[in-house]
């Protein structure tokens, strides 16, 4: 429990730290954009001041403003140098903006101060797809009785500022994504390792218990034989010798099961296929299984309807597959187990269906039953022995034969396992 709480605290602290990093990064980017905008505004003001100084140095006098002009006008003499002055003003504005590293895509106009509604400004405000801040400065000469303002705006100001910080923004976003991805992966690994650790712990406990039982039985039988006199009845000696033999076989089966799983981990599965009668193999497997395990009354039904009975399989692994599935059906059934084994032709192969009337499997457990070490939870009752290796072995062997296995089950309504083997 302490370990579980420690992992939860680590995940919580890491999540809070990551969230804090994202919030800090967001405010850093926003403040950077605000600072860049302030710098941009300052450079615009400096540029306009220099333009006005150039105009004053050339002693340009603004006499009047043509009312219908929206692009800018400035006249030294009435209607004689209108085009020249407009182009000249645009030229020096562009030079200053370029010198101060500003956007050279701009609009400007010289408007009367007395105009409460100016077409130039109103036209800008109606265009919501561009940045609408307008920069203005007075261009009225002392000897001129009328008041005029120079107005400038940049249609792509916002894009220009963002582009200026785009490299750092991209790098920042990339690093944040890497941190988030790494964090998610670490959390996934921690949870997976925790789950695997718990499953392996249960496996070791089960295996230890299973090893203790035959070892204790062999020890007891051996001790009895050692104390038995030679002239004792042969039946007594044979009985205890049989006990030792059976328990030794049980130990051997346990060791082989563990070694099988180790072999599967290394992908060293050896499949030796040969043409076999599937129906006969199924019956022989179940008969041998029931001789050892059917301690309580069980009803076995066979419904062999497949015509495609000659399949190339590894007989040993096929027998183990049937044994595991029928054994599970027997172990996870109630006091009166009823197991039905049927076959049918399917997709140029054979489909084997093993059905029971047992406890059933929940939807959540069905997603994990083929995982190594996983066992279907049975609550506080631990009367079903196993190690969580059988179905993992079954699935691996079936796929090695290019087949597949599926399960269909409902709680308290039994389970159905569908096993498919192709003809070739």
SULNOR-V789903 format. One record per pair of residues at least 24 apart in sequence whose ideal C-beta (glycine too) atoms are under 10 Angstrom apart, sorted by sequence separation. I is the first residue (numbers start at 1). J is the second residue. D is the distance in Angstrom with one decimal. If there is no record, write none. Layout:
i: {I;I}
j: {J;J}
d: {D;D}
This chain:
i: {86;130;131;133;220;221;280;332;333;334;370;371;372;395;60;85;109;111;113;130;131;132;133;218;219;221;279;329;331;333;334;359;369;370;394;108;110;127;129;130;131;217;218;221;278;279;300;328;329;330;332;333;369;370;391;107;108;109;113;124;130;131;217;218;220;279;282;325;329;331;332;60;108;112;127;130;131;218;219;278;281;298;326;328;329;330;331;332;370;60;106;110;124;130;131;214;217;218;280;300;325;329;332;55;58;110;121;131;214;217;218;278;279;281;285;289;293;300;322;324;326;328;118;120;124;216;217;278;279;284;288;292;298;321;325;114;121;214;215;218;277;278;281;294;298;322;55;113;114;118;120;214;217;218;276;277;278;285;286;289;293;321;376;54;55;58;112;113;114;115;213;214;217;276;277;281;285;288;289;293;296;309;318;54;72;74;75;112;113;214;275;276;278;284;285;288;289;292;295;298;308;370;71;72;73;74;111;112;113;214;215;275;276;282;285;286;290;294;306;307;308;309;55;70;71;72;73;111;112;213;214;274;275;276;281;282;285;286;289;290;293;296;299;300;301;302;303;304;305;306;307;308;313;370;51;54;71;72;73;110;111;213;214;273;274;275;276;281;284;285;289;293;296;297;298;299;300;301;302;303;304;305;306;307;308;311;369;54;70;71;72;110;111;211;214;253;273;274;276;282;283;285;296;297;298;299;300;301;302;303;304;305;306;311;376;51;52;69;109;110;111;210;211;214;273;274;278;281;282;285;286;290;296;297;298;299;300;301;302;303;304;305;306;308;310;366;367;369;51;54;69;70;109;110;210;271;272;273;274;281;285;286;289;296;298;299;300;301;302;303;308;309;328;366;50;51;54;69;108;109;250;271;272;273;276;308;365;366;50;51;108;109;210;211;249;271;272;276;294;306;307;308;366;51;65;66;67;107;108;109;210;211;270;272;273;278;282;306;332;365;47;48;50;51;65;67;107;108;269;271;272;273;306;47;50;51;64;65;106;107;246;270;271;304;305;306;332;352;361;363;365;369;47;49;65;106;107;207;210;270;361;362;363;47;48;62;64;67;70;72;106;107;269;304;328;361;362;363;369;47;48;50;70;71;105;106;290;360;361;362;366;46;47;50;65;69;70;89;104;105;106;207;303;359;360;361;47;68;69;70;103;105;106;207;352;358;360;44;47;67;102;103;105;303;331;332;349;351;359;360;43;44;46;47;70;103;286;331;349;350;352;355;356;359;360;361;43;46;70;103;105;301;331;332;349;355;358;359;360;361;45;47;97;102;105;203;286;331;351;353;357;358;359;360;43;44;46;103;104;285;328;357;358;359;43;51;93;97;103;260;357;358;42;43;44;102;103;283;298;299;328;356;357;43;44;93;101;282;327;331;355;356;40;48;103;260;282;355;356;39;40;89;103;282;354;355;356;39;40;44;279;324;328;354;355;40;101;257;327;328;353;354;355;279;353;354;74;278;324;325;352;353;354;324;325;328;352;353;323;324;351;352;286;324;351;352;321;324;325;350;351;352;282;320;324;350;351;278;279;323;349;350;278;282;321;322;346;349;350;279;320;321;324;347;349;350;74;278;320;321;340;342;346;348;349;73;321;339;346;347;348;349;74;317;321;338;340;343;346;347;348;62;317;320;321;332;337;62;63;72;334;345;60;61;62;72;317;318;61;64;72;317;318;321;325;60;63;65;316;317;333;59;61;62;64;321;332;333;56;61;63;65;314;317;318;332;55;62;64;65;313;317;321;52;56;62;63;313;329;51;52;55;62;314;329;48;52;314;328;329;47;48;49;51;62;313;329;44;48;312;328;45;311;313;325;44;48;326;41;45;311;325;40;44;324;37;41;325;55;37;322;52;321;51;321;51;318;48;318;48;47;265;44;264;313;44;312;44;311;312;261;311;312;261;311;312;44;308;310;311;40;308;308;41;40;40;37;40;37;40;39;36;37;40;269;33;36;39;264;35;36;261;271;34;261;269;273;33;36;261;264;269;273;32;33;36;258;260;264;267;271;35;257;269;270;271;33;258;261;265;269;32;33;257;261;264;32;254;257;260;263;264;267;261;29;32;33;257;260;264;32;260;29;28;29;32;29;278;28;29;26;25;25;25;26;25;21;22;25;21;22;18;21;22;21;18;17;18;21;18;18;17;18;206;15;14;199;203;204;206;203;202;203;11;14;15;199;200;201;202;203;213;14;195;199;200;202;209;199;11;196;198;199;210;10;11;14;195;196;199;206;209;210;10;196;205;210;195;11;195;206;7;10;11;206;207;206;206;207;7;203;204;7;203;202;203;7;202;203;7;200;199;4;3;3;4;3}
j: {110;154;155;157;244;245;304;356;357;358;394;395;396;419;85;110;134;136;138;155;156;157;158;243;244;246;304;354;356;358;359;384;394;395;419;134;136;153;155;156;157;243;244;247;304;305;326;354;355;356;358;359;395;396;417;134;135;136;140;151;157;158;244;245;247;306;309;352;356;358;359;88;136;140;155;158;159;246;247;306;309;326;354;356;357;358;359;360;398;89;135;139;153;159;160;243;246;247;309;329;354;358;361;85;88;140;151;161;244;247;248;308;309;311;315;319;323;330;352;354;356;358;149;151;155;247;248;309;310;315;319;323;329;352;356;146;153;246;247;250;309;310;313;326;330;354;88;146;147;151;153;247;250;251;309;310;311;318;319;322;326;354;409;88;89;92;146;147;148;149;247;248;251;310;311;315;319;322;323;327;330;343;352;89;107;109;110;147;148;249;310;311;313;319;320;323;324;327;330;333;343;405;107;108;109;110;147;148;149;250;251;311;312;318;321;322;326;330;342;343;344;345;92;107;108;109;110;148;149;250;251;311;312;313;318;319;322;323;326;327;330;333;336;337;338;339;340;341;342;343;344;345;350;407;89;92;109;110;111;148;149;251;252;311;312;313;314;319;322;323;327;331;334;335;336;337;338;339;340;341;342;343;344;345;346;349;407;93;109;110;111;149;150;250;253;292;312;313;315;321;322;324;335;336;337;338;339;340;341;342;343;344;345;350;415;91;92;109;149;150;151;250;251;254;313;314;318;321;322;325;326;330;336;337;338;339;340;341;342;343;344;345;346;348;350;406;407;409;92;95;110;111;150;151;251;312;313;314;315;322;326;327;330;337;339;340;341;342;343;344;349;350;369;407;92;93;96;111;150;151;292;313;314;315;318;350;407;408;93;94;151;152;253;254;292;314;315;319;337;349;350;351;409;95;109;110;111;151;152;153;254;255;314;316;317;322;326;350;376;409;92;93;95;96;110;112;152;153;314;316;317;318;351;93;96;97;110;111;152;153;292;316;317;350;351;352;378;398;407;409;411;415;94;96;112;153;154;254;257;317;408;409;410;95;96;110;112;115;118;120;154;155;317;352;376;409;410;411;417;96;97;99;119;120;154;155;339;409;410;411;415;96;97;100;115;119;120;139;154;155;156;257;353;409;410;411;98;119;120;121;154;156;157;258;403;409;411;96;99;119;154;155;157;355;383;384;401;403;411;412;96;97;99;100;123;156;339;384;402;403;405;408;409;412;413;414;97;100;124;157;159;355;385;386;403;409;412;413;414;415;100;102;152;157;160;258;341;386;406;408;412;413;414;415;99;100;102;159;160;341;384;413;414;415;100;108;150;154;160;317;414;415;100;101;102;160;161;341;356;357;386;414;415;102;103;152;160;341;386;390;414;415;100;108;163;320;342;415;416;100;101;150;164;343;415;416;417;101;102;106;341;386;390;416;417;103;164;320;390;391;416;417;418;343;417;418;139;343;389;390;417;418;419;390;391;394;418;419;390;391;418;419;354;392;419;420;390;393;394;419;420;421;352;390;394;420;421;349;350;394;420;421;350;354;393;394;418;421;422;352;393;394;397;420;422;423;148;352;394;395;414;416;420;422;423;148;396;414;421;422;423;424;150;393;397;414;416;419;422;423;424;139;394;397;398;409;414;140;141;150;412;423;139;140;141;151;396;397;141;144;152;397;398;401;405;141;144;146;397;398;414;141;143;144;146;403;414;415;139;144;146;148;397;400;401;415;139;146;148;149;397;401;405;137;141;147;148;398;414;137;138;141;148;400;415;135;139;401;415;416;135;136;137;139;150;401;417;133;137;401;417;135;401;403;415;135;139;417;133;137;403;417;133;137;417;131;135;419;150;133;419;150;419;150;421;152;419;150;421;152;152;372;152;372;421;153;421;154;421;422;372;422;423;373;423;424;157;421;423;424;154;422;423;157;157;158;157;160;158;161;161;160;161;164;393;158;161;164;389;161;162;387;397;161;388;396;400;161;164;389;392;397;401;161;162;165;387;389;393;396;400;165;387;399;400;401;164;389;392;396;400;164;165;389;393;396;165;387;390;393;396;397;400;396;165;168;169;393;396;400;169;397;168;168;169;172;172;421;172;173;172;172;173;175;176;176;175;176;179;176;179;176;179;180;180;179;179;180;183;182;183;183;184;373;183;183;368;372;373;375;373;373;374;183;186;187;371;372;373;374;375;385;187;368;372;373;375;382;373;186;371;373;374;385;186;187;190;371;372;375;382;385;386;187;373;382;387;373;190;374;385;187;190;191;386;387;387;388;389;190;386;387;191;387;387;388;193;388;389;194;388;388;194;194;197;198;198}
d: {9.1;8.4;7.1;6.9;9.6;9.5;9.7;7.2;6.1;6.9;7.7;9.2;9.3;9.8;7.2;9.5;9.7;8.6;7.9;4.3;7.4;9.4;9.4;7.8;9.7;9.7;4.8;6.0;9.7;3.9;7.5;9.3;10.0;4.4;8.1;9.8;10.0;9.9;8.7;7.1;4.2;6.4;5.4;7.6;8.7;9.9;8.5;8.7;7.7;7.8;4.3;7.5;9.1;8.7;8.9;9.3;9.1;9.8;7.7;8.8;8.1;4.6;8.1;9.6;9.7;7.5;9.9;8.5;3.7;8.3;5.4;8.6;9.9;9.9;8.0;8.2;8.3;9.5;9.6;7.3;9.5;9.6;6.4;8.2;8.9;8.6;10.0;8.5;10.0;8.9;9.3;6.2;5.7;9.3;9.0;9.7;8.6;4.9;8.2;10.0;4.8;6.5;8.3;9.5;8.9;9.9;6.8;8.9;9.5;4.7;6.7;8.3;5.3;9.0;9.6;9.1;9.1;9.6;7.9;10.0;8.8;8.6;9.2;6.3;8.7;9.0;9.8;5.2;10.0;9.5;8.0;9.6;9.2;8.9;9.4;8.1;8.7;8.5;8.0;9.5;5.4;7.7;7.6;10.0;6.3;8.0;9.0;8.0;6.9;7.9;9.0;3.9;8.8;8.0;8.8;6.5;5.3;7.8;9.8;7.9;8.8;10.0;9.7;9.5;7.7;9.7;6.7;3.6;9.8;9.3;8.1;7.5;10.0;7.3;8.5;6.6;4.6;9.9;5.2;6.3;8.6;7.9;9.8;9.6;8.3;10.0;9.6;6.8;6.7;9.0;5.5;6.4;7.4;7.6;8.4;7.9;9.5;9.4;9.5;7.9;8.9;7.5;7.5;4.9;7.6;5.6;9.9;6.2;5.8;4.8;7.5;7.5;7.4;8.7;8.5;6.8;8.4;7.2;8.7;9.5;9.3;9.6;7.9;8.6;7.6;4.6;5.8;7.0;7.9;8.3;5.0;9.9;5.6;5.5;5.8;9.0;4.2;8.2;5.8;9.9;6.3;9.3;7.5;9.1;7.4;9.7;6.7;8.1;6.7;3.9;9.1;5.2;9.8;8.4;7.5;5.5;6.3;5.7;9.3;5.3;5.8;9.7;9.7;8.8;6.5;8.6;8.9;6.6;9.1;5.7;6.4;8.4;9.7;8.6;8.1;7.1;8.3;7.1;8.0;7.3;7.0;6.2;5.3;5.6;8.6;7.2;6.7;9.9;5.9;9.9;9.2;7.1;8.4;9.6;9.8;9.8;4.2;7.5;5.8;10.0;9.6;10.0;6.9;6.9;4.6;4.5;5.5;4.2;5.5;3.8;5.1;5.1;5.1;5.9;9.7;10.0;9.9;6.9;9.1;5.4;6.0;8.3;7.2;8.0;5.9;7.7;7.9;9.9;5.7;9.7;5.7;8.5;8.2;8.1;7.5;7.1;8.0;7.0;7.4;7.5;9.0;7.9;8.1;7.6;9.4;9.6;9.9;9.2;5.3;9.2;8.2;9.2;7.8;7.6;9.0;9.8;9.5;5.7;6.8;7.3;7.5;9.9;8.2;7.3;6.4;8.7;7.3;8.0;8.8;8.7;6.5;7.1;9.3;5.6;8.3;5.6;8.4;8.8;6.7;5.4;9.6;8.6;5.3;9.0;7.2;5.2;9.7;8.5;9.7;9.9;6.6;8.4;9.9;6.7;9.4;4.9;8.3;10.0;8.9;9.0;9.1;9.7;6.4;8.7;8.7;9.5;9.5;8.6;4.5;9.4;6.0;9.3;8.3;8.1;9.6;9.6;9.0;4.8;7.1;8.6;9.5;7.9;9.1;5.5;5.9;8.3;7.1;7.9;9.4;9.7;8.9;9.6;7.4;7.3;5.2;9.3;10.0;6.4;5.8;5.6;9.2;9.9;6.9;9.9;10.0;8.4;8.4;9.9;6.8;8.6;9.5;9.6;9.7;9.0;5.4;6.9;7.9;7.2;9.9;9.3;9.2;8.2;8.9;9.0;7.7;6.7;9.0;8.6;9.1;8.8;5.1;6.8;8.4;9.6;9.1;4.1;8.8;9.0;9.8;3.9;9.3;8.4;5.8;8.5;6.8;7.6;9.9;5.0;8.2;5.8;9.0;8.1;5.5;8.7;8.8;9.3;5.0;9.2;9.2;6.2;9.1;9.4;8.5;9.2;5.1;7.5;9.2;8.2;8.6;9.9;5.0;5.6;8.9;7.6;9.5;8.8;4.2;9.3;7.4;8.8;7.6;8.5;9.2;9.7;9.0;6.4;9.9;9.5;7.1;5.4;9.3;7.7;9.6;5.1;6.8;5.9;8.5;5.2;9.2;9.2;9.4;9.2;9.3;6.5;5.2;9.5;8.3;6.3;9.9;6.3;9.8;8.6;7.5;9.5;7.4;9.9;8.9;9.2;5.9;5.6;9.9;6.5;8.9;8.9;8.3;9.6;7.1;7.2;9.9;9.5;9.6;9.1;8.2;5.9;9.3;7.8;9.7;8.5;9.7;9.8;9.2;8.1;5.5;8.4;4.2;9.7;8.8;8.7;4.3;9.7;4.5;6.2;9.2;7.1;6.3;7.8;9.0;8.8;9.8;9.0;8.1;5.1;9.1;5.7;9.5;7.0;9.8;6.2;9.0;9.8;6.6;5.7;9.2;9.6;9.5;8.4;10.0;7.3;8.1;9.9;9.2;8.1;10.0;7.6;8.5;4.8;8.8;9.7;6.9;9.2;9.8;10.0;6.5;7.3;7.8;8.6;8.7;9.6;7.4;7.2;6.1;4.7;9.7;6.8;7.2;8.4;7.6;6.8;9.1;8.3;8.2;5.7;7.3;4.2;8.3;9.0;7.6;7.7;8.8;6.9;6.2;4.3;9.9;9.8;7.2;7.7;9.5;6.7;6.5;8.7;5.2;7.4;7.2;8.9;5.1;7.3;8.3;9.9;9.2;9.5;5.9;5.5;5.7;9.4;8.1;9.2;9.0;5.5;8.5;9.9;7.1;5.1;9.3;7.2;4.1;7.6;8.6;7.5;7.8;9.4;9.5;9.9;6.2;6.5;5.0;9.7;10.0;9.7;9.5;7.5;5.2;8.4;8.7;8.8;5.7;8.4;9.0;9.5;9.5;9.1;7.6;5.7;9.3;7.0;6.5;10.0;10.0;6.8;9.3;8.1;9.8;9.4;8.8;10.0;6.4;8.8;9.4;8.0;5.3;9.2;9.2;4.6;9.3;9.0;8.7;8.2;7.0;8.0;9.7;8.9;8.0;8.8;7.1;6.1;7.1;9.6;9.3;9.5;9.3;6.5;8.2;6.1;7.8;7.6;8.0;7.6;6.9;8.0;8.8;9.8;9.6;7.8;8.7;6.2;8.1;9.7;9.5;10.0;8.6;8.3;8.3;9.2;5.2;8.2;7.3;6.4;6.5;7.3;8.5;9.8;9.2;8.5;7.3;9.1;9.4;6.1;8.0;9.4;4.8;8.4;8.3;7.2;8.7;9.2;9.8;5.2;9.6;9.7;8.1;8.0;9.6;5.5;9.8;9.9;9.8;9.7;7.7;7.3;9.2;9.1;8.6;7.7;7.0;7.9;9.4;9.3;9.8;6.9;8.1;6.7;8.9;8.5;7.3;8.5;6.3;9.8;8.7;8.0;5.3;9.0;6.9;7.9;7.9;9.1;6.1;7.3;9.0;9.3;8.0;9.1;8.6;9.7;5.8;9.5;7.0;9.9;8.3;7.7;8.6;6.0;9.1;9.5;5.8;8.5;10.0;9.1;5.0;9.4;9.2;10.0;8.7;8.7;8.1;9.8;10.0;7.0;9.9;6.5;6.0;5.3;7.7;7.4;7.6;9.7;7.3;6.2;8.2;7.8;6.8;9.6;5.3;9.6;7.1;9.7;9.4;6.9;9.5;7.9;7.4;10.0;5.4;9.7;6.8;6.1;6.8;5.3;5.9;8.6;8.3;6.2;10.0;8.6;10.0;9.2;7.8;7.7;9.2;8.0;9.5;9.4;8.6;9.5;8.5;9.7;6.4;9.7;6.9;7.4;8.0;9.2;10.0;6.1;8.8;8.9;9.8;6.2;9.9;6.7;9.8;7.6;8.9;9.2;7.0;8.2;9.5;6.9;10.0;6.9;9.8;10.0;5.6;9.1;9.6;9.6;8.1;6.4;9.7;8.9;9.8;8.3;4.9;7.4;9.8;9.6;7.8;8.4;8.2;9.4;9.5;9.7;8.6;9.7;7.5;9.6;8.0;6.1;7.2;9.6;4.0;9.3;9.5;9.3;6.4;6.8;9.7;6.0;9.6;9.6;8.9;8.1;9.0;8.3;9.2;9.2;7.5;10.0;7.8;9.7;7.2;9.4;7.2;9.6;7.6;8.4;7.0;6.2;5.5;8.2;9.8;6.2;9.5;9.6;8.0;5.5;8.9;6.2;9.6;7.6;8.0;6.1;9.5;6.7;7.6;8.0;8.8;9.3;9.9}
